[in-house]
Amino acid sequence: MSNRFSESASKGVNTTASEDTEEAAQAALGDEGVEEAQLNVKLPKALRDAFKQKCKSEGRTMSWVVKQAIRDYISKDK
């Protein structure tokens, strides 16, 4: 089963810390019309499996949950 999150991740767009500030601000607001970049994270297998199961039980993709966590993290100081 394909979704827009897995399709975007499979494209693997690389970005750098020198991204345009306006583009980064738009990316923080949502996914529509924004170029996406892939983030790879090493986790203990048990943690990844538990995360995957919890996301599945809540009907959410792992990508969506990670994006929300990052949005929450960067907006908490604003």
C-alpha positions in Angstrom: 0.0 0.0 0.0 1.6 3.2 -1.2 1.1 6.7 0.4 2.5 10.1 -0.3 4.9 9.8 2.7 6.5 6.6 1.5 6.6 7.9 -2.1 8.4 11.1 -1.0 10.8 9.3 1.2 11.8 7.0 -1.6 12.9 10.0 -3.7 15.6 10.8 -1.1 16.1 14.5 -1.5 19.2 15.8 0.3 19.4 19.2 1.9 22.0 21.2 3.8 22.0 23.5 6.8 22.2 26.4 4.4 18.7 26.0 3.2 16.8 29.2 2.4 15.2 30.5 5.7 11.8 31.1 4.0 11.8 27.6 2.6 12.6 26.1 6.0 9.8 28.1 7.6 7.3 26.9 5.0 8.4 23.3 5.6 7.7 23.7 9.3 4.1 24.7 8.5 3.1 21.7 6.5 3.8 19.3 3.6 1.7 20.7 0.7 3.9 22.0 -2.1 7.1 21.8 -0.1 10.1 19.9 -1.2 10.8 17.1 1.2 14.1 15.7 2.5 14.8 12.3 4.0 16.0 11.9 7.6 17.7 8.6 8.6 17.9 7.8 12.3 19.6 4.8 14.0 17.5 3.3 16.8 17.6 0.2 18.8 15.4 -2.4 17.0 13.1 -2.9 20.0 12.5 0.9 20.2 11.7 1.0 16.4 9.4 -2.0 16.6 7.5 -0.5 19.6 7.2 2.9 17.7 6.0 1.2 14.6 3.4 -0.8 16.5 2.1 2.2 18.4 1.8 4.2 15.2 -0.1 1.4 13.5 -2.4 1.0 16.5 -3.2 4.7 16.3 -3.7 4.6 12.5 -0.8 7.0 11.8 2.4 6.6 9.7 5.7 6.7 11.4 6.7 9.7 9.2 3.7 11.7 10.3 4.5 11.1 14.0 8.1 12.1 13.5 7.2 15.2 11.6 4.7 16.2 14.3 7.4 15.6 17.0 9.8 17.8 15.1 7.3 20.6 14.6 6.4 20.5 18.3 10.0 20.6 19.3 11.0 23.6 17.1 7.9 25.6 17.9 8.0 25.2 21.7 10.5 28.1 22.1 8.4 30.5 19.9 
